[in-house]
């Protein structure tokens, strides 16, 4: 009954721009944007994995019957 949907690992590479060779200010800025994009992809993937784990834990908890409370005998009656 899992509803988890995970994106393929290669989606980060396809969504972010390619590395720009060189050490010009334009190349450095482009590579900075690439690194920020990759960081966002890692954050999204981490969030998705946490969601999947939380969902699985909830499904497992709901699938098990509840544990009954332990029986505690009543206190003995004492005459007044």
C-alpha positions as CSV (number, residue, x, y, z in Angstrom):
1,X,0.0,0.0,0.0
2,X,3.0,2.3,-0.3
3,X,2.4,5.5,-2.1
4,X,6.1,6.5,-2.3
5,X,7.3,8.0,-5.5
6,X,11.0,8.5,-5.8
7,X,12.7,10.3,-8.6
8,X,15.6,8.6,-10.5
9,X,19.0,9.6,-9.2
10,X,20.0,10.9,-12.7
11,X,17.4,13.6,-12.6
12,X,19.7,15.9,-10.7
13,X,22.3,15.7,-13.5
14,X,19.6,16.5,-16.2
15,X,18.1,19.4,-14.3
16,X,21.3,21.3,-13.5
17,X,23.5,23.0,-16.1
18,X,26.8,21.4,-17.2
19,X,30.1,22.3,-15.7
20,X,31.7,25.3,-17.5
21,X,35.5,25.0,-17.9
22,X,37.8,27.9,-17.2
23,X,38.4,30.5,-14.5
24,X,36.8,33.5,-15.9
25,X,34.2,35.3,-13.8
26,X,31.4,34.0,-16.1
27,X,32.6,30.4,-15.7
28,X,32.9,30.8,-11.9
29,X,29.4,32.3,-11.7
30,X,28.0,29.5,-14.0
31,X,29.7,26.8,-11.9
32,X,28.4,28.5,-8.7
33,X,24.9,28.3,-10.1
34,X,25.5,24.6,-11.0
35,X,26.6,23.9,-7.4
36,X,23.6,25.7,-6.0
37,X,21.3,23.7,-8.3
38,X,23.0,20.4,-7.2
39,X,22.6,21.4,-3.6
40,X,18.8,22.0,-4.1
41,X,18.5,18.6,-5.8
42,X,20.3,16.9,-2.9
43,X,17.9,18.7,-0.5
44,X,14.9,17.6,-2.5
45,X,16.1,14.0,-2.7
46,X,16.8,14.0,1.1
47,X,13.4,15.4,1.8
48,X,11.8,12.8,-0.4
49,X,13.7,9.9,1.3
50,X,12.6,11.2,4.7
51,X,9.0,11.4,3.5
52,X,9.2,7.8,2.1
53,X,10.7,6.6,5.4
54,X,8.0,8.4,7.5
55,X,5.3,7.0,5.2
56,X,6.6,3.5,5.5
57,X,6.9,3.8,9.3
58,X,3.3,5.0,9.5
59,X,2.1,2.2,7.2
60,X,3.8,-0.4,9.4
61,X,2.4,1.1,12.6
62,X,-1.1,1.1,11.1
63,X,-0.8,-2.5,9.9
64,X,0.0,-3.9,13.3
65,X,-2.9,-4.4,15.7
66,X,-2.9,-2.1,18.8
67,X,-1.1,-3.5,21.8
68,X,-3.7,-4.0,24.7
69,X,-3.0,-2.3,28.0
70,X,-1.6,-4.6,30.6
71,X,-4.1,-5.9,33.1
72,X,-3.8,-4.5,36.6
73,X,-6.0,-6.2,39.2
74,X,-8.1,-3.9,41.3
75,X,-7.0,-3.2,44.8
76,X,-8.4,-5.6,47.4
77,X,-11.5,-4.3,49.3
78,X,-11.0,-3.5,52.9
79,X,-14.0,-3.3,55.3
80,X,-14.6,0.1,56.8
